[in-house]
Amino acid sequence: ENLIAGINGTKVRGLEKQQALVRAWPLPERSAIEYLVACGELVLALRVELARYLRTALPRQLHVRSKLSFDELIVALDRALAAEWGPELADQVRSRYGFVLIDEFQDTDAAQCRIFFQLFGQGSHYLYLIGDPKQAIYKFRGADINSYLQARERAQNKLTLDRNFRSHP
């Protein structure tokens, strides 16, 4: 519940009482509107500056602590597999797993897709991709509809659920 401090620090509860208190303030209407606009601009400026700061500070702090973000892990593995010694690395990873099941595949990006197919999309390995194409359009979760469609084309067997088991009438 939002509270506004009234006279002598008393709390004013309830939207109607708060609006009446604000209306009673001796502020010209234009000044109040300008103040609210300025507050909104200030909050936006702070958010933009925080995003800029985090783009540089977070990687630096991860590096200082010898840590990698999830994105950095993906990029590093993608580069390593493309390097001269990539086939040897791929063989080492493949030797540990006979099959791979990737749920929520619709949230996979192009680099992850390359990695999965390079490691497990050939030979004696089994690569199972489970995803909902209708959700692959949600880019904010990292989804990449083109990666999803390319993976679907590469799949040897495509299975579709005829019944939705997630909901019940």
C-alpha positions as a printed Julia matrix, in Angstrom:
169×3 Matrix{Float64}:
   0.0     0.0     0.0
   1.4     3.37   -0.99
   1.53    5.9     1.82
   2.01    9.63    1.64
   3.31   11.49    4.64
   0.91   14.2     5.63
   1.39   17.09    8.0
   3.62   16.37   10.99
   4.66   13.0     9.51
   1.23   11.41    9.8
   0.5     8.79    7.14
  -2.31    9.38    4.69
  -3.88    6.09    3.62
  -6.22    5.56    0.73
  -6.11    6.89   -2.8
  -8.92    9.42   -2.35
  -7.32   10.95    0.75
  -3.93   11.07   -0.98
  -5.37   12.79   -4.05
  -7.18   15.31   -1.86
  -3.94   16.06   -0.02
  -2.01   16.57   -3.27
  -4.78   18.81   -4.67
  -4.52   20.94   -1.54
  -0.8    21.57   -2.06
  -0.08   25.1    -3.26
   1.66   23.98   -6.49
   0.8    25.38   -9.87
  -0.5    22.56  -12.05
   2.17   23.13  -14.68
   4.98   22.81  -12.11
   3.61   19.5   -10.86
   3.41   18.11  -14.41
   6.94   19.3   -15.21
   8.15   17.67  -11.99
   6.53   14.35  -12.87
   8.0    14.43  -16.4
  11.43   15.24  -14.98
  11.15   12.33  -12.52
  10.3     9.96  -15.38
  13.24   11.22  -17.42
  15.54   10.84  -14.43
  14.47    7.23  -13.85
  14.98    6.44  -17.55
  18.43    8.08  -17.54
  19.41    6.07  -14.45
  18.27    2.81  -16.08
  20.2     3.55  -19.28
  23.34    4.43  -17.33
  23.0     1.31  -15.18
  22.7    -0.85  -18.32
  25.83    0.78  -19.77
  27.72    0.25  -16.55
  26.68   -3.41  -16.26
  27.75   -4.14  -19.86
  31.33   -3.31  -18.91
  31.45   -3.98  -15.16
  29.89   -7.45  -15.19
  32.36   -9.01  -17.66
  35.23   -7.33  -15.81
  34.06   -8.67  -12.44
  33.54  -12.16  -13.88
  37.08  -12.05  -15.31
  38.56  -10.92  -11.98
  36.84  -13.86  -10.28
  37.85  -16.31  -13.07
  34.18  -16.93  -13.9
  32.27  -17.04  -17.18
  28.66  -16.09  -17.88
  26.42  -18.59  -19.67
  26.78  -16.61  -22.89
  30.58  -16.58  -22.57
  30.59  -20.36  -22.08
  28.59  -20.84  -25.26
  30.8   -18.49  -27.28
  34.0   -20.07  -25.93
  32.84  -23.62  -26.74
  31.65  -22.58  -30.21
  35.08  -21.02  -30.92
  36.94  -23.99  -29.46
  35.02  -26.43  -31.65
  35.85  -24.3   -34.72
  39.55  -24.16  -33.82
  42.28  -26.44  -35.16
  41.94  -28.79  -32.2
  38.13  -28.69  -32.28
  37.67  -32.26  -33.63
  39.73  -33.66  -30.74
  37.66  -31.67  -28.23
  34.45  -32.9   -29.88
  35.63  -36.52  -29.63
  36.37  -36.07  -25.93
  32.92  -34.63  -25.26
  31.19  -37.28  -27.4
  32.95  -40.09  -25.53
  31.1   -39.1   -22.37
  27.52  -39.16  -23.74
  25.62  -41.64  -25.91
  22.57  -39.46  -26.34
  21.5   -35.91  -25.62
  18.02  -34.62  -24.88
  17.47  -30.88  -25.16
  14.15  -29.68  -23.81
  12.78  -26.22  -24.63
  14.82  -26.27  -27.83
  12.8   -23.34  -29.18
  14.93  -21.11  -26.9
  18.18  -22.2   -28.55
  20.29  -19.68  -30.44
  22.44  -20.27  -33.54
  25.68  -20.93  -31.61
  24.02  -23.51  -29.35
  22.46  -25.18  -32.37
  25.87  -25.43  -34.09
  27.39  -26.93  -30.94
  24.65  -29.54  -30.48
  24.74  -30.7   -34.08
  28.53  -30.7   -34.28
  28.85  -32.76  -31.12
  25.84  -35.06  -31.28
  24.07  -34.68  -34.62
  26.06  -37.37  -36.42
  27.6   -40.8   -36.0
  26.35  -43.15  -33.32
  24.95  -40.46  -31.05
  21.31  -39.64  -30.57
  20.2   -36.04  -30.41
  16.65  -35.42  -29.21
  15.3   -31.9   -29.59
  12.04  -31.07  -27.85
  10.49  -27.72  -28.59
   7.4   -25.78  -29.43
   7.67  -23.87  -32.72
   4.97  -21.44  -31.61
   7.26  -20.33  -28.76
  10.33  -19.91  -30.98
   9.19  -16.41  -31.89
   9.86  -15.05  -28.39
  13.27  -13.45  -29.0
  13.42  -11.99  -25.47
  14.17  -15.51  -24.14
  16.98  -15.99  -26.65
  14.77  -17.8   -29.11
  15.87  -17.89  -32.72
  13.15  -19.05  -35.1
  15.68  -19.59  -37.9
  17.8   -21.93  -35.74
  14.68  -23.83  -34.79
  13.58  -24.19  -38.42
  17.08  -25.28  -39.56
  17.24  -27.89  -36.81
  13.81  -29.15  -37.78
  14.98  -29.55  -41.38
  18.05  -31.5   -40.26
  16.08  -33.88  -38.04
  15.78  -37.4   -39.39
  12.6   -38.2   -37.49
   9.97  -35.64  -36.57
   7.32  -36.49  -34.02
   4.36  -34.33  -33.08
   2.09  -34.66  -30.09
  -1.5   -34.95  -31.23
  -2.75  -34.23  -27.73
  -1.74  -31.58  -25.24
  -0.83  -33.33  -21.99
  -0.01  -30.09  -20.15
  -3.59  -29.05  -19.58
  -6.78  -30.84  -18.61
 -10.34  -29.82  -19.46
